[in-house]
Amino acid sequence: MPAPQRSNRAYRIVARIVRPILLAMMHRDWRGAEHLPASGGFIAAANHMTNLDPLTFAHYLYDHGFAPKILAKASLFTVPVLGAVLRATGQIPVFRNSSQAGQSLDDAVQALRDGECVTVFPEGTLTRDPDLWPMVGKTGVARLALLTRAPVIPVAQWGPQNILGRYSKVLKPFPRKKVSVVAGPPVMLDDLYDRPLDTATLREATERVMAAITVILEDLRGEPAPEVRFDVRHPRAQGERPDDGDRPTTPTRA
């Protein structure tokens, strides 16, 4: 398939290497592409269950004509080879708890203004929910959306965790697994644009994004999400259980 127009040479080379590897490990269930904007910058926000998620997420977007700019931990940019790939393909480092933290937001804002697809995992890390449901999101996605007024497209993934378990370092490529990636309609945030960017506004916008992702994931999994979203600030109150990365991925609830 033709490479996205906005992909540079490095992006195309990486795609030629990575896509065949992913295709050898999974059956694609790609849906909802009609919700991806035909023009202009937009934010694609997805749930995060495993370290394979960024690749399956990028694969989905690349297959539909976008070369996503992923907001990734700055520490990954210092890893040999991987860091060079991230820099060459124009990914955006996220500097947490440092004087450079604002630079990540500035870079993402500029990318959106340039018409790019910026991808975000609003949870900021792998979900801590025992059954892999989306947990409480961080407000970075809300701040980015409200500053730029770019559309936020919610995306749910289900299946990558069967290839690489949460926290696991061991791939299980065979037999090939079904990987579903589904996009939904833009999250409605228009009524928040003219409100102050205070904590209440940012949290409301963030929860709308997380709720939209969760609704898609409920449909994919065929079961309802917990009524209370998992919050890493209060894990004991929500029954956090140890996880070895290889728990069953079609969990049942008591």
Secondary structure, DSSP 8 states (H G I E B T S, - for coil): ----TT--HHHHHHHHHHHHHHHHHEEEEEE-GGGS-SSS-EEEEE---STTHHHHHHHHHHHTT---EEEEEGGGGGSTTHHHHHHHTT-EEE--SSTTHHHHHHHHHHHHHTT-EEEE-TTSSS---TT-------THHHHHHHHH---EEEEEEESGGGTB-TT---B--SS-EEEEEEE------GGGTTS---HHHHHHHHHHHHHHHHHHHHHHHTS---SS---TTS-GGGT-----S-S-SS----
